[in-house]
Amino acid sequence: GVGRRLRGGERFRSAADMLPGPERVVAGKDIGIAAPEQRMRRLEMAEEPVQYALEGAVAVIRLDDGKANALSHTVLDALHAAFDRAEQDGAGAVAMVGRPGRFSAGFDLSVMSQGPDAVRDLVSKGARLAQRVFESPVPVVLGVTGHALAMGAVLCLAADERIGSDGAYKLGLNEVAIKMTLPEFALVLAADRLSRRHLSRATSGAEIYSPAAAVDAGYL
């Protein structure tokens, strides 16, 4: 897993524990998990924003709320449950895939506007998900199917491999631009995964990248 390789592994775990509470761009290329008609049928039938399927030895987790794929308590709980299921199934790898045009816009802003306690609880749950991806004993591959902002970009930094979609998409840590603070665990991941040429611009500068530029920066 990526947690065994990144230089900041111990720093990341320490940063996540401090929180209170319980590559490459391939234009038009699918990551080859299932046939297109199978994927379409599953998405049409699904009523939940997170869907799980074991396809061979690969646990496929699909995130699709029909909108921006915001990470609410409900979505984060469902993602944790999907990773639990992957462990129970003995999956040899995990693929987490967004919806067409959207990987994730980050934390649900309707929760983040409810005050410090609400922010702490949601960010803590997101930190635990990032840590889980970071320390996974099996490879975690992200299908970054479009925009990946804020916590969506943090998940990119935590995974072993990220396969991005080419297009007019935005990727990056935009917290500072919207007057929010990057949590320590996100800074640790950024410092370890992002190019030194981009680190300050990507974090304190809140620079947003196209998919091609995100490859150079280190998000993909």
Secondary structure, 3 states (H helix, E strand, C coil): CHHHCCCCHHHHHHHHHCCCCCCEECCCCCCCCCCHHHHHHHHHHCCCCEEEEEECCEEEEEECCCCCCCECHHHHHHHHHHHHHHHHCCCCEEEEECECEEEECCECHHHHCCCHHHHHHHHHHHHHHHHHHHCCCCCEEEEECEEEECHHHHHHHHCCEEEECCCCCCEECCCHHHCCCCCHHHHHHHHHHCCCCCHHHHCCCCCCECHHHHHHHCCC
